[in-house]
Amino acid sequence: MKNSFIFDVDSTPPAKMSQWSESTDCCDWNGVDCDEAGHVIGLDLSAEPILIGSLENASGLFSLQYLQSLNLGFTLFYGFPMPSRLVTLDLSSREPISGFSWRLEIPNFNFFQNLTELRELYLDNVDLSGRRTEWCKAMSFLPNLQVLNLSNCLLSDPINHHLANLLSLSVIRLRDNHAVSCQVPEFVANLLNLTTLDLSQCDLHGKFPEKVLQVPTLETLDLSYNSLLQGSLPHFPKNSSLRNLNLKNTSFSGKLPDSIGNLENLASVDVSSCNFTRPIPTSMANLTQLFHLDFSSNHFSDPIPTLRLYMSRNLNYLNLSRRLCETAFFSAANNSLTGIIPESVCKANYFQVLDLSNNDMSGTIPTCLITNSSRTLGVLNLARNHLNGTLSDTVPGGLQILDINGNQLEGMVPKSLVNCNMLQVFNIGNNQISDKFPCWLKNASGLQVLVLRSNKFSGNISCPRNNVSWTQLQIVYLASNNFSGRLSQKWLLTLEEMMDAKPECGFELKHLRYATGSSRFYEVTLSLTIKGLEIMLQKIPNIFTSIDLSRNNFEEQIPEEMGRFVSLYALNLSHNALTGSIPSSFGNLKHIESLDLSTNNLSGKIPAQLASLNFLSVLNLSYNNLVGKIPTSTQLQSFSPTSYEGNKGLYGPPLTNESQARPPELPPSLPPASSGVIDWFFIAMSIGFAVGFGAVVSPLMFSVQVNKWYNDLIYKFIYRRFRV
């Protein structure tokens, strides 16, 4: 049979079949599975470099009379008649379809007609776009089919009635088939063996049948990323098997029914970015199996109910059976929740992610929340609420993301943060914290985001002995504090990430996020002022770097070393007391898009090197003491005159005022007087001053009438000018 295949000579040798030898028992061959009688019942040729259409003679394959499972996934192999005894067939492609991809050619879908015993079919990432609705009809020839995986197959038409005949179906995965665009048929609720239904990213619309959610055997339902799909949650019976419910980014609405507490097996719920309203049901306290809970971006209101978020000891969905699960995810961000953070949340001893950001919660942060989760808490996001008090000094050492931005917290930064060696995001902006620059974060060598904006920090930003090195720091936001002193050159040179020039191609784009297990991630968001606009970064790419030190009291010169930040996208040093000239090394900031040096005491000329910053879209040099002609370039002349205003010595385009469009005129210098020659100009000026002084001042000194007239004149002037 091995000789029936032709291999791609440009690929690596076949890893499995190259080891096949007639001198050994075939049941010992890699990729071959036998039963107890020595019959070949399984053949796994996945990822072997088999060429398209390369099976010249299938007799070897057909000679396997007991073959039940055939895996040709991730190969370059396409159709030929398959043995009718097959129970499992896997022809999946390794990569999603994009650009050039191999095409599984199944003429008229007769490919499946003889596979009447087939129970599992895997065709993920295989192009099935050519035959329109026939894909459903072809599946109807498989009466015993239980598992149907057709994810990202470019299916070109909706689900139709032919699938209604497959009453044995238990798993249907059609995710990422946008052309399926349709209403979900009612007959899906009649598939009484259904355990998994994944229709995510299929452009579904209309109203989803509530009865599907009531199928007793259904364990996993994923309808995420179908923004036009409407629906509501029905009454859930107590015998439900539902474990995983994902409605993220759909148009489901209404209230969560109290009967959701009947879903005793429910382990993961994601209803983020929907339109659910009203309070979160208190019956959710019955859901003791929950490990992932995301209610963010809805319209929930009122206080958070008491939740017993204990971890399951038998989570089959995560393949963690018979051992304690160490994952818990709870997000109710972007709602209208009020009241205090309930101490019942502290009962979740294995929290990894807690996100209550962007609500209307008040009160203090429960100390037990941090203390009880000290070993496992990785993400704590309480940003944009109305929390007050101080932050507990017992900060868990495993914390990676801390965001308490936009509250009313006071006091000092907890010194226990020195134990947070894995801290990546530290955002305490927009509070009332009074402290010095947090040099005690020196152990957080992986720190990537530091936000201290709009607090009461003071002092300089240099650290003793310069023992702080945040080589991965990509966002520094210290604006609107009382920092002072000079910008530390040695500290700036530790910011290696900003000095790392990213290649234009071949660079792997990643985002700052926290892994919560089972391929789930918590995406970090951040509010920044960039290009004069307040924006919310929903994802933070690893190529984005920004420094904002504005509205402080920094002084002296801008370090020339800042010109080494070649990957910098935004730099804001405005509203300080910086002096000296703009470093010519700024011409090296080839990726910079926003540069604001306004409202300082900078002097000298604008460096000609700035004319080469082709990506610069926002420039503000206003209100300094700059002089000379604005360098000529397409870039610098494209900005508004307001970018240069307040610099009396600047001239040239784009300044439009006639006095600033040309060099300032200097008064003519007087010829020097030669030695020994009387300078009659100064003599005449002295005589004129003496005569004028005598004529004006003498009457004021010696005439009472004139003196009274003068006082009245001055009084009238003051009264009219200042209205005293």
Helices and strands as residue ranges (DSSP letters): G 2-4, G 17-19, G 26-28, E 32-34, E 40-44, H 59-62, E 69-71, E 88-90, G 107-112, E 120-122, G 129-131, H 134-139, E 147-149, G 161-165, E 171-173, G 178-180, G 186-190, E 196-198, E 205-207, G 210-214, E 220-222, E 228-231, E 244-246, E 251-254, G 258-262, E 268-270, E 275-276, G 282-286, E 292-294, E 301-302, G 316-318, E 329-331, E 336-337, G 343-347, E 353-355, E 362-363, H 367-372, E 379-381, E 386-389, E 401-403, E 408-409, G 415-419, E 425-427, G 439-443, E 449-451, E 458-459, G 464-466, E 475-477, E 482-485, H 489-492, G 496-499, E 513-517, E 520-523, E 526-530, E 533-537, E 546-548, E 553-557, G 560-564, E 570-572, E 577-579, G 584-588, E 594-596, E 603-604, G 608-612, E 618-620, E 625-629, G 636-638, G 641-643, E 649-651, H 680-702, H 704-722
